[in-house]
Amino acid sequence: MTTDPSPERPADSSGLVKQPNTHPSSSGSPVAPRSMGAALVLTFLFGTLGLFYTHRPVVAIVATISAIVLMVITVGIAGFIIWPVTMIVAALAVQKHNDAISAGARRG
């Protein structure tokens, strides 16, 4: 964060510039919205590993292990199903994450 306030972004009492579109998480740190395009590109390029971008590490780990096992068993054929499903899961996770931020911003 910068300490130079601008008219668009007023500084808070500590002199730091507030970042737009963030809300505090349960730990008190700000949470930024995720980009749907970035999630789709990352899961397209890296498969289940792209799910880490969505801040759902348990889902990413389980999906990666499952994908490896299924691709070994089916000699790679399962990848034609796993890859698009992973992209859909990433899009839904980002939408849920951003909706939660919007709901938190409206409440707070």
Contacts in CASP RR format, 6 or more apart in sequence:
PFRMAT RR
TARGET T0000
AUTHOR 0000-0000-0000
METHOD contacts of the structure
MODEL  1
MTTDPSPERPADSSGLVKQPNTHPSSSGSPVAPRSMGAALVLTFLFGTLG
LFYTHRPVVAIVATISAIVLMVITVGIAGFIIWPVTMIVAALAVQKHNDA
ISAGARRG
1 16 0 8 1.000
1 17 0 8 1.000
1 19 0 8 1.000
2 16 0 8 1.000
2 17 0 8 1.000
3 11 0 8 1.000
3 15 0 8 1.000
3 16 0 8 1.000
3 17 0 8 1.000
4 17 0 8 1.000
5 11 0 8 1.000
5 15 0 8 1.000
5 17 0 8 1.000
6 17 0 8 1.000
9 17 0 8 1.000
9 18 0 8 1.000
9 19 0 8 1.000
9 20 0 8 1.000
10 17 0 8 1.000
10 18 0 8 1.000
11 17 0 8 1.000
11 18 0 8 1.000
12 18 0 8 1.000
19 30 0 8 1.000
19 32 0 8 1.000
21 32 0 8 1.000
21 33 0 8 1.000
21 101 0 8 1.000
21 105 0 8 1.000
22 30 0 8 1.000
22 31 0 8 1.000
22 32 0 8 1.000
22 33 0 8 1.000
22 101 0 8 1.000
23 30 0 8 1.000
23 31 0 8 1.000
23 101 0 8 1.000
23 104 0 8 1.000
23 105 0 8 1.000
23 108 0 8 1.000
24 30 0 8 1.000
24 31 0 8 1.000
25 31 0 8 1.000
31 101 0 8 1.000
32 101 0 8 1.000
33 97 0 8 1.000
33 98 0 8 1.000
33 101 0 8 1.000
34 53 0 8 1.000
34 54 0 8 1.000
34 55 0 8 1.000
34 94 0 8 1.000
34 97 0 8 1.000
34 98 0 8 1.000
35 94 0 8 1.000
36 91 0 8 1.000
36 94 0 8 1.000
36 95 0 8 1.000
38 53 0 8 1.000
39 50 0 8 1.000
39 53 0 8 1.000
39 54 0 8 1.000
39 90 0 8 1.000
39 91 0 8 1.000
39 93 0 8 1.000
39 94 0 8 1.000
40 87 0 8 1.000
40 90 0 8 1.000
40 91 0 8 1.000
42 49 0 8 1.000
42 50 0 8 1.000
42 53 0 8 1.000
42 90 0 8 1.000
43 50 0 8 1.000
43 51 0 8 1.000
43 83 0 8 1.000
43 86 0 8 1.000
43 87 0 8 1.000
43 89 0 8 1.000
43 90 0 8 1.000
44 83 0 8 1.000
44 87 0 8 1.000
47 67 0 8 1.000
47 82 0 8 1.000
47 83 0 8 1.000
47 86 0 8 1.000
47 87 0 8 1.000
48 60 0 8 1.000
48 63 0 8 1.000
48 64 0 8 1.000
48 66 0 8 1.000
48 67 0 8 1.000
48 82 0 8 1.000
48 86 0 8 1.000
49 60 0 8 1.000
49 64 0 8 1.000
50 60 0 8 1.000
50 86 0 8 1.000
50 90 0 8 1.000
51 59 0 8 1.000
51 60 0 8 1.000
51 63 0 8 1.000
51 64 0 8 1.000
51 86 0 8 1.000
51 89 0 8 1.000
51 90 0 8 1.000
51 93 0 8 1.000
52 60 0 8 1.000
53 90 0 8 1.000
54 60 0 8 1.000
54 90 0 8 1.000
54 93 0 8 1.000
54 94 0 8 1.000
54 97 0 8 1.000
55 93 0 8 1.000
55 97 0 8 1.000
56 93 0 8 1.000
59 89 0 8 1.000
59 93 0 8 1.000
63 86 0 8 1.000
63 89 0 8 1.000
67 78 0 8 1.000
67 79 0 8 1.000
67 82 0 8 1.000
67 86 0 8 1.000
70 78 0 8 1.000
70 79 0 8 1.000
70 82 0 8 1.000
71 77 0 8 1.000
71 78 0 8 1.000
71 79 0 8 1.000
71 82 0 8 1.000
END
